[in-house]
Amino acid sequence: MFVNLTPHDVTVFDGDVAVLTIPATGLVARISESVDQLASGPLGGGIDGVTVVLGEVEDLPQPQDDVIYIVSMPTMMGLRAAGSTRTDVRYPYGQVRDDWGRIIGCRALATLGRR
């Protein structure tokens, strides 16, 4: 079973054919962030530079048997950066776009590995 924790329905394509649409649940898993003011400062030309510090992933349920949670790629990156080894979390990979360049789906559900 798939549980979509992104703000949008996720449609998976095989070639040009949509094979599955996983509706958004209304619950969105996100990584919290804050700005480190001490590490921030002007870059010149009126442009400020900031250092963003990633926090905890919010609204990600505990693992359940036979459930795959779908999150955004930044949320997945935050999980891995925090050292999580969860295998039940995936993100949409291989964007499929319409004729106007809008994302309408993906080709797979990916996890992040380590080298």
Order of alpha helices (4+ residues) and beta strands (2+ residues): beta-beta-beta-beta-beta-beta-beta-beta-alpha-beta-beta
